[in-house]
Structure formats: C-alpha cells, structure tokens
C-alpha cells in the first residue's frame, strides 16, 4: 500500500514537470514566430546600397596577424624585463613549429597532470 502511494506521487510530479516543459516549448515557439514577424517588418524598409572599396582578402588578414605578433613580442619582452629586473636581454623570439596551443597552456596542462599523479 505504501509503495502504491509513492508511485502515485512520483507519477504526478513527473506529469507536472513534463506538462510544464511542453508549455515552455510552446511559449518559446510563439516567441520565435513573433520575433520573425517583427524582423520582417524592420527589413521591409528600403535598403541603401553602399559600395565599399575592394581590398585584397589576404592583405587585411596579414596586417592583423603582424599587429598581433608585435603585441605578443612586446608582452614577452615586458615579462622578461619584469622577471629579470632589466638584467637580461632578448636576442630573438621564435614560434615553435607544430605547436597547436600556446606554451603557457601546455605548461598548465603538464602541471595539472602532475598534480593528478599524487
């Protein structure tokens, strides 16, 4: 008799949860339909065509990559100066070929694996 009451309570609880989930899905569906209708009204305004000057696709990417490399070099130089308090000089900075992740990320993984061995 006690087992039957517990199953009844569990069934009612699960029924309420699934009913609310179905209502939630319906509300999200209605909201998505309403947002599409609103976007459709906004997009019905006349479009203004603006012609941009065409650039070579690789030129912009190269400029961005060079700027990022310059920033990385500056950060590395600042870190070395801070660590050695100006007593060290940087002769060259080279990227390790085949490294899929930054060296600091690799060092963090190694440290985590070493801690798990304990």
Number of C-alpha atoms within 10 A of each C-alpha: 5 6 7 9 10 11 11 11 11 12 12 11 12 12 12 12 12 11 11 12 12 11 12 12 11 12 12 11 11 12 12 12 12 12 11 12 12 11 11 11 10 10 10 8 8 7 7 6 6 6 6 6 5 6 8 7 8 9 10 10 11 11 11 12 12 11 12 12 12 12 12 13 15 11 12 14 16 13 12 15 15 12 11 10 10 10 9 12 10 9 5 6 10 6 8 9 6 6 9 9 8 10 12 9 11 13 11 11 12 11 11 11 11 10 9 7 6 5
